[in-house]
Structures are given as C-alpha cells and as structure tokens.
C-alpha cells in the first residue's frame, strides 16, 4: 500500500482537510486539484524551496564563466592590442557576461526543478485509484502516505472521513 486517498467535492473542503491533517501531525501527504488553490501549499506544510538559490548559483557561475573565458582569450590565448586599450577591457565583456549569467541561471533552475520534483516520473501509485482521473476535471484529492510516522490504516481512514471525505480509497503500490 502506498497510502490512503480521500476524495473531496470542493476546493474549500480539500483546503480545510489539509489544514486539519497538518495540525493533527501528518507530514507525508500530497494534494491533487484541477486548478491551483491559494494557501494549499502552506496547509500541507510545504516550505520555501531551493530554486531561487539554485538560480542565483547558476547565474554567478555563468557570469564568472563568461568573464573568465573572455579574460583568458583576450589576455592569454590571443592577446591583441586593439586601439591601445587594455587586454582585459571589462566594459566590452559586460554583454557576454550578462547573457551567460542569464543562460546558466535559467538552465540550472530548469534542471533543479526536474531533479527536485522527481521528474521524469511517468508512473505514480495514485494513478491506480479508480476515481483519480477526475482530479484534472472536478474532484479534489488528499493522499496521506504510508511512510508518515502517524499513519495507521484504520485510524487514518477514520480521520479522513471525519474531515469530510466523500470517499477514502487505498492506494496500491
């Protein structure tokens, strides 16, 4: 068993159930809805993510790469004095440095999002629940995973019914 999945009719019910589950101590859970729900991430206990730091790190590495490569080429690999300017003329290096900072930041954030979200993931156990196909249309689901420290199949199912679940289903592995 992967966990227990509760089905709700409205976004408000899902949000309320998520808040109550988090308040009850459940931490290994996820919610599925056909559209974004304001405050659902906080209700589930999600915290800020590492993507801004990954983007900043990628941008700094890109800027250093762009500036360093241009400096190396102009000062050591092919030192040509054009118009009496210095070999490392930083104002002319700004456009390439900026573009590489943006490129590296964007690519590192893309890679970070794929890695942190566990993609590619063509299969997930929640797809085994019969009614889960409606999660993209008109139903809202809360799944509490088996590896949660408070998970007990009978008590968790009773809790999900208590918070207003229309139906509670086992999620087979």
N, C-alpha and C positions, 0 to 999 in steps of 0.2 A: 504494500500500500504506500502511495506517495503522500497521501493526506486526506483531508475532508474538504469538500467544496460545498459552499452554501450559495443558493440562488436567491436573488432579490429582485423585486419588481421595479424599484425606483433608485435613483442615484442617492437620494437622501437616506434611504434605508441602508444602502451599502456604506455610506459615509458614517452613519451612526454606528453600525455594526463594527466597522473598522476601528472606530474610536473606543468602543467598549471592549473589543478584543485586545487592543493595545493596553488599555487600562487594566484589564484582567491579567496581563502579564505575557500574552502571546507575542512572540517576536519573529518567528519564522512563518510569515504569511505574505500573500500577494493578492491583489485585487484586479479584476478584469472588467472593463466597461466599454461600451461602444463609442464613448467620447471622453475627453478629459474632464475630470471632476476637481474643482478647486478645493484644495485642502486635503485631498486623499493621500498624497504622499506623506504629509505630516501626520495624518491619522494612523498610517501604517508604521510610522516610526522611522521613515527614511530621513537621512541627514544630508547635508550638503555633500556634493560629490567631488571627485578629484579632477574633473575635466578642466576647470579653469587653471589649476596648477600644471596639468599636462600641457595645455595650450601655451602657458607662459614659458615653460621649459622648452618646448619646441620652438617658440619664437626666438628665445635667446640663443639657442643652438643655431637656428637658421641665420640670425644676424651675425653671430660670430663666424659661422662658416662663410657667409658672403663676404664679410670684411676681410677675414683671414685669407681667403683664396685670392681676392683681388690684391691684397698687400703682397702676398707671396709672388704672384705673377708679375706685378709691376716693380717690385724691389729686388727679387732674386732670380726668377726664371727668365724674364725678358726685360731687363732694365733699360728702357729707352727714355732719354730725357727729351721731352717734347715741350718746346717753348719756355725752357728754363724753370719749369715747375718742379716741385719735389717729387721723388719717385712714389712716395705714399701721399697722395693728394686726397685726403678723406672727403672733401665735398663732392668729388666726382664718384665716390664709392657709395654715396647715400642711396641712390635709386635701387641698385642691385642688392644692397644690404637690406633695405626695407622689403623688397619683393621676396627675398629668400626667407626673411623673418615671417612674413605672412604665409608663404607656402609651407614652411616647416610647421608653423603653428596649426594650420588647417589640417595637414596630413597627420600630425601627431594626435590632434583631437579626434579625427576620424578613427584612427587606429585604437585610441583609448576607448572610444565609445564601443567599438566592436568587441574589444577584449573585456571591458568591464560589464557589458551586457551579455556576455557569453555567446556571442554570435560567431559563426553561423550556427543556428540551432533549428534544424528542420523538423525536429520531433520534440514534443514536450508531453509529459504524462497527462496534463489537463485535457489534452485532445481526446482522451479515452472516455471522458464523461459525455453521456449521450446528448444532453441539452446545451453543451458548451458552445455549439455552433451559433447559438443566439447571442453570444457575447459581443458579436460585431453588429448586432441589429437592435435588440430591445431588452436585453437582460443584463444583470449585474451580478458578478460572482466574487466571492471571497474564499480563498483557499488557505487553510491552515495546514502546514506541512508536518509530516510525521516526526521530523527531527527537531521539532520545537520541544524545549525542556518540559513544558506543561502539557504536552499532547497525551491524551488518553482517549481512545476512540469513543467510548461511551460518554464520558464527561464533556468532551469537545463537541460531539454531536448534540448533546443536550444544551450546551451553551449556545451553539449556533441557532437552534430552534428558539431558544429564549430571546435572542436578539432580533428575532423576526424573520428568519429564513423561510422562504416559501418551500424549499426542498433542500435536503442535505444528502450529498452523494459521496460514496467512497471514490477516491481517485486511484485507480490501479497503476502500479509502476509500469 
